[in-house]
Amino acid sequence: MTKLLDRPRTRQAEREAPPAAPRVSTWAIPLAYLAITAFGVWWIDIRPAALASGFGDIARLLERMLPPETGDVPNLLSSALETLWIAIAGTGVATVISVFFAAASARTFTGPRIVQWAARAVIVVTRAVPSLVFALIFVRIFGLGPLAGGLAIAVHSVGMIGKMMADAFEELEPGPRNAIAAVGAGRMQNFVATTLSRALPAITSLVLYRLDINIRASAVLGVVGAGGIGVALQTAIGSLHYQRAAGIILVIVGMLLILELVAYLVQRSVAEHAETGTATELYGRGRDLATPGWNRGRATRLTGALGAGALFAYSLTQLGFNPARLVRAAENTLALLGGFFPPVITMDVLGGVFESVVMALTATTFGVVIGLLIAVLSTNVLIRFAPLSFLLRAFVVLVRGVPDIIYALVFVAALGLGPFAGFLALAISSTALAAKFFTDSLQTVDPAPLRALEATGANRLQVFVSGVWPQFVPSFIANSLFTSDLSLRESAVLGIVGAGGIGFLLDESIASLDYQTTAGILVCLVVVVVALEFLARWARKRVI
């Protein structure tokens, strides 16, 4: 009886108790980034005076790019189409393969543990090696041309799409999956009916996002001879014909703007709710409850899927695959793999990898802070001014349209060799990338708590702090870590153009056939990416 009488007082005491202090883990990641950034500012010697002194050189270089020239338009369009085919073929192949690796690597996989470990290992390794590095390797194996570029895009994208697809599978509500399993459905039937079908909108979004990245990546693969418009870009920059280089960059930006529009329309067609207040209706009503019917949305999705499949099939025919080259490719592959062992890791390699990591994480911190500001101003969660939102979104799209290595080339030409140029290039790309991620996340917050706060008379700042920010924090941390992941891989190749990091040693080791050093560099990159992956998983469990 005494316990029963005491119970209400205990519950009341719990309700009146002060809220628990935030977990230490919630602050550990931001504080670690700030500490690394402070060290990076000193290590890279980031000084406003140095940047200000280089503004004149940057302005003069930009003046030499005006007015942009396209040169031979038919050849330029042909190169642009080749870039598009490389990106589409590589992304399509990676998407098909990633479904299997993502299903096997997800926590929901119920098959043999060794299969799950193997799938996760493939995803980590392919993510750790940048596409430009794969292009260098495949050019050695298959020779110059778009085939090497398409394979480089495909192999690297398996890791990226596979990881994001596995995350999408894990985030699904397990109820339907358990119900289907309880009635005796097989593993494949269960996966297709309850996992793949429900994750389709998320898969479509991430594939389109990856295609966007792959078009920018394939645009510079020509720098190492892997086909596409990058060949013309490298020729223009190498011959100091900056006006033509500017024209080529504008063509790349135009391709990305068109893809941005296509991605927006496709995402609306596959989403359950295109606008707030609409009803969930993926299919029209059929003759009975068990038969899905047809409506405009379903017809549009089917037509789009068939069109995408036809485009993917045609892109494969444009890679210039020649079966007669397989024998020579097999010999080159064996020679390359044989030269990888044992990997050689020197102090120069460790120093280059360390510099790449410091550059990437420092640039990410700057990019996340500026990107968050742009994202808040681009949405209506705090400031509702449509012209400003439109201008900022257009600015982000234009900035993202220029590959990182192009920014690095500009800053190297203006400021000289070294990690400072690489930091500036990565900071610009990280800002645009983070702004896009944060904008998308802010647009998907649940509006119900915001409306409730507004009904009590809260102003916009109070609604943002109490209603928007708590929902946004998990995606903010996750997207910040993902931006670090992307920046790290980009920093590993900027050294090819003299912008600091491990890229110079990597390019030099492949060009001089020193494959043992190449293997040592790749091992170091894999270790760093695995460490960052562990940090992301820890954050997902403890913070997110």
N, C-alpha and C positions, 0 to 999 in steps of 0.2 A: 504493500500500500504506500509506503514511504517513497519508494522509487517512482510509483505512478504520480504522486503529488509533486515530486521534484522534477519530473520530465518537462512540464510546461515552462518552468523557470529556466531549465537548461536550454531549451529551444529559444526562449526569449533572450537569454544571455548571448546565444550564438548570433541572433539577429542584431543585437545591439553592439556586438564586438566590432572593433575597427576593421576595415578591410585588410586582407593580407597584403604584405609588402610584395612588390613585383619580384619575380624570380630573378636570381642573379644571371641566369642564362639569357633573360630578355635583354640585358644590357651588355652581355659579354661580346656579342658579335659587333655592335656599333663601336664599342670601346676598342676592340681589336683593330677594326678598320681605321679608326682615328689614330691609333698608335703607329700602325704601318704607314699611314699617310704622312704623319709628322716625320717619320724616318725617311720616307720617300722624297719629301720636299727637300730635305738636307742632302740625300744621296744623289738625286738627279740635279740638284742645284736649281730648283725652280725659283726664279726671281722675277718679279714684275718688271724690273729694270731691263733684264735681258730680253724679255718679250717685247717691251716697248721699243728697245733699240732695233729689234728685228722687224718692226712694223713697216719701216720704209722699204726694206728688201722684199717683204711680202707684197706690199702695194705695187712695187715695180714689177714683180713677177706676174701679178694679176693683170696689170696693164698690158703686159706682153701677150696675155691670153685673149685680149679683146681686139677686134670683134671675133667671135668664134667662127671657125671655118670647118666645113664638112668634107672638102676635097672631093674625091670621086664618090658621088652619092650611091651609085649601084653597088660598088664594092663595100662601102660602109654599111649599107643595109644588109648585104649578104653576111658580113661579119656579125652584125647585130642579131640576125636570125640564127646564125650558128651558135652564138652565145645562148639564145633562147632555147634552142634544141638541146644543148648540153645541160642546161639547168633543168628542163622538163624531164629529159631522159634520166638524169641522175636522181632527181627527186622522186620520179615514179618508181624506179627500181628500188630505191631505198624504202619507199613507203610499203611496197609489197613485202619486202624482206623483214621490215621492222615489225610488222604485225606478229610474226612468229616469235621474234626475239623479245618483243614487249610482253607478249602473253606468257612466255616462259620465265622472264625475269621479274614479273610482278609478284608482290607478296601473296596474291590470291592464287598463284599457281600451286596445284596439288600433285604434280608429277614428281619424278625423281629429283632429289636435291642436286645431284651432279649436273643435270640439265639446266637447272636454274643458275647455278654458279657459272657454268660455261656461257650462258646467254648474257649474264651480267658482265663477265669478263670481256666478251666481244663488244658490248655497248661501251664500256669504259675505254677500251683501247682505241676504238674507232673515233670516239669523241675526243680523245686526248691529242690525236695527231691532226693538225690543221689540214684543210683541203689543199692548200698550196703545196704542202709537203708531200701529200699523196700524189699530187700532180707531178712533182719532181721525180718521184719513184716510178710512176706509171709511164712517164716519158722515157725513162731509162729502159723500161720493159717493152713497151709497144711502139716507141718512137713518137715523133711529133704528130700533132693532130688532135681533133676533137674527141677521139676515143679515149685518150688518156685523161682529158678533162672530164668527160662523162663518168668514167670510172672513179676518178678522184672525188667528184661531187657525191656519187652514190655511196662509196664506202664511208666517207666522213658523215654523211647524212644518216646512215644507219644508226650511228651512236646517238645523234641528236634527236631524231624522230623516235627511235626506240625508247629513249629515256622519258621523253615527254608523253609518249603514248602509254608507257607503263604507269606513269603517275596518274594519267587519266583513268586507266583501268582500276587502280587502287582506290581512287576517290569515289567510285560508284557505290551506291547503297547495296549492301550484300543481300537484302531480302529476296529480290527476284532470283538471284543466283542460287540461293539456298532452297527456294521453293521448287525450282526446276530440278535441282539435284535430288530432292526428296521424292519426286515422282519417277525417278529412274532414268533421267536423260543422261546421255553420254557426255564425256568431257568436251568434245568438240561441239555437240549440239548446245550444251549449256553456254559455252563461250560465245558462239555466234548469236544465240537468241537473247542473252541477257547482258553480255558485256560489249561485244563489238557493235551491236546495233544501237545501244544506248550511248556509247562513246562517239558515235559518228559525227555529231556536230563539233565536238572538241577535236577529233582527228582531222576534220576538214579544215578547221581554223589553224591548227599547228602545221599541217602540210602546206597550206597557202603561205603561212609565215615563213616556213623553211624554203619554199620556192622563192620568196622575196630575197632571203639571204643568199640563196644559191645563184640567183641572177647576178647579184653584186659580186659574189665570189668568182663565178665563171667569167665575169668581165675582166678579171685580172689574171686568170690562169694563163692567158697568152704571154704573160711576162716570162714564163718558163717554158713556152712552146706548146702549151696544151690546148691550143685552138681558141676560137672566139674573137671578140672585138678587142681583147687585151693585146693581141699581136699588133694591131694598128695603133693602140694606145702606147705600147712600149716603143714602137718605131717613131711615133711623133715626139715623145718625150726624149728619147735617145738622140734624135736629130735636132733637139731644141726648138721644134715647131710647136710652140705652146698654143697658138691659135687653133691648130687642128686638134691638139689634145683637148682643149676646152670644148670644141664641137663634139668630140667623141664622148666626153663626160656628160654633155647635155643629152645626147642620145640615150645613154645609160639611165639618166634621171627620168627621161620621158618614158622609157620602158617600165620603170618602177612605179611611176604615177599611174600608168594604165593598169598595172597589176594591182595597185592599191584599190582602184575603183572596182575591178573584177572581184577582189577578195571581199570587199564590203558587200557587194550584191550577192555573192555566193553564201556568205555567212548569214545574211538575212534569210535566204531561201531555205537553209537547213536548220535554222534556229527554231526552237519551239515557240518562243515569244519574240516576234520582231519588234513589238512595241509594248509598253506597259499597259496592262489591262486586257490583253488579248487572251484567248483561250488556247489551251494546248490541243492541237489537232494536226498530228503529223500525217494522217491519212483521212480521206473523206469517208463518209458513211457508205457501207456496202449494202447488199441486199439483206444481210443478216449481221448480227453482232460479231460473228466469228470471221467474217470476210471483210477485209479492209477495202474500201472503195477508192475512187480516184477523185482528186480535186486539182486545182491549179498548181498548188505547191508541190504535190507529188509528181505531177507531169513535168514541172520545171526541174525538179531534182533528178528525175530519170533522164531527161534530155541532157542536162548538164553532165551527168555521170557518163553517158554514152559519148558525148563530145570530148570529155576529158580523156576517156580511154582511147578514142581514135587519135587524139593529138599526141598522147603518150606513145602509141604504137608507131606513128609516123616519125616522131623524134628519134626513136631507136634506129630507124633506117638512115638517119642523117649523120650518124657518128662515124661512118666510114669503116665499119668493121670488115676485116678481110681475113677469112679463115686461113689463108696461106701464111699469115704472119704468126699463127699460133705456135708453130714449132720454134721459131726464133724467140718468141715471147717466153716460151717455157724455158729455153736455155738461159735467157737473161734473168728470169725469175730465180732459177736455181743458183746462178752466179751471185745474184744480189743477196739472197737469203744466206748463202754460204759465207759471204763476206761479212755478215752481221755478227758472227760469233768468233771470239767472245766480245761483248760490248766493251768499249773503252770509255771510261769517264775520267777526264782530266780536271784539273783545277780551273782551266779556262772554260770547260763545259759547265761546271758548277757555278762559276761566276756569271756566265751568260744566262743560265736559267734563273739565277737569283735576281739578276737585273730585269729579266722579263717579268718575273712575279711582282717585283716592287713597282715597275712601271704600270702593270695591269691593275693592281689593287689601288694604287694611288690615283690613277686616272678614273677608276670606278667610283671612288669616294667623291671626287669632284663632279663626275657625271651624274651620280645619284642625287646629290644635293640640288644641282641645277635642273636636272630632269624632273624632280619632284615639284619644283617651283613652276616649271612650264606646264606640267600635268594639272596642277591645281588651277592655274589660270586658263587652261584649255577646256575645262569642264565647268559645269554650272553648280558645283558643290559649294563654292565659296563666292566667286565673282561671276555674275551672269551678264556677260557682255559679248554678244555673238561675233562682232567683227574681230575682237582680240582673239577669241577662240579659233576662228578661221585662219587668221594670220599665223598664229603659233603652230597650228597643225600643218599648214602648208610649209612652214619653215622646217619643222621636224622631218617631213617627207623629203624635202630637198636635201637636207643635211644627210639623211640616211641614204640618199641615192648615190652619194660619192663613196666609193670603197675606202677603207682605212688606209690602204697602202698608197692611194693617191694623195690623201692628206699628208702622209709621211713624206712623200716625194716633194710636195710643196714646201713643207717646213724644213726638210733637209737642204733644199736649194736656197732657202732664205736664211736659215739660222745655222746651217752647218751640220756635220755628222754628230751623232750622239743620242743618248736616251731622252734628252729634252724634246727633240723633234718627235720621237715616238710617243712620249707622254702627251703632247698636245694633240696628236692624231687620235690616240685612244680616248682622251678626254672628250673630244668632239663627238666621236662615234658613240661613246658610252652615254653621253648626255641625250643624244637623239634616241638611242635604244631604250634607255630607262624612261624617258618621257613617253614613248609609245606604250611600254608595258604599264606604267602607272596610270596613264590615261584610260587604257582599256579596263584596268582594275577598278578605277573610280567610277566608271560608267556602269559597272555591274553590282555595285553595292545595293543591298536591300533598301528600297525607298520607304518601307513602312515605318521604321524607327525615326526617319527624318521627318516624315509627315506628322508623327506623334509629337515630336519636339517642337515643330513649327506651330502645332495647335495649342501648345502651352505658352506661346509667346516668345520662344527662344529666337535670338537673332541668328544670322547666317554663320557667324563665327562660333557661336555656341553649338549650333547644329553640326558644324564640321567637327569640332573637338569631341563632342559627346556622341554623335551618331555616325559620322563618316569614318573618322580616324580609327576607332576600335575595330571596325570591320576591315579596314584597309591594311592594318599592321601586318597580318600574316602574309598577304600577297606582296607587301612592300619588302619584307625581309627575303621572301622566296625569290622575287624578281631581282633584288639587289645581288643575291648570290649567283643567280643565273647570268646577270650582266657581267659579274666578275669572271665567271666561267668562260664566256665568249671573249672577253677582253684578254684573258690569259692566252688563249689560242692565237688571237690576232697578234699579240705582242711577240709571239714566237717566230713570226715571219717578217716583221717590220725590219729586222736587221738585214734582210736581203737588200734593201735600198739604203742601208746605213743609218737606220733610226734606232739603234741600240737593241739590246737583247741578244738572244741565242740565234736569231735568224741568220746572221752572217756566217757563223761557224757551221750551221746546218747546211746552208747553200754551198759553202766551200768544201765541206766533207763529201757531199754528193758529187760535186763537179770534179773533185780530185780522186774519186772512187775510194775514198777512205770510209768504207761502210761500217767499220767497227766503231768509229767515232759517231757516225750517223745513228747507229743502234744505241750507243750510250746516251745521246741526246734524247732519242725517243723514249728510252727507259725513264729518264729524269722527268720528261713531260708527263708520262703516264702516272708516275708517282705523285706529282703535284696535283694532277686532275683527280686522282683517287682521294687525296687528302681533302680537296675542296668538295668532292662528292660526299665524303664522310661528314664534313661540316654541315653540308646542306641537309643530309638525312638527320643529323643530330638536331638541327634547327627545326626540321619538320616535326620531330617527336616532342621536343622540349618547349619550343616557342610557338610554332605554327599550330 
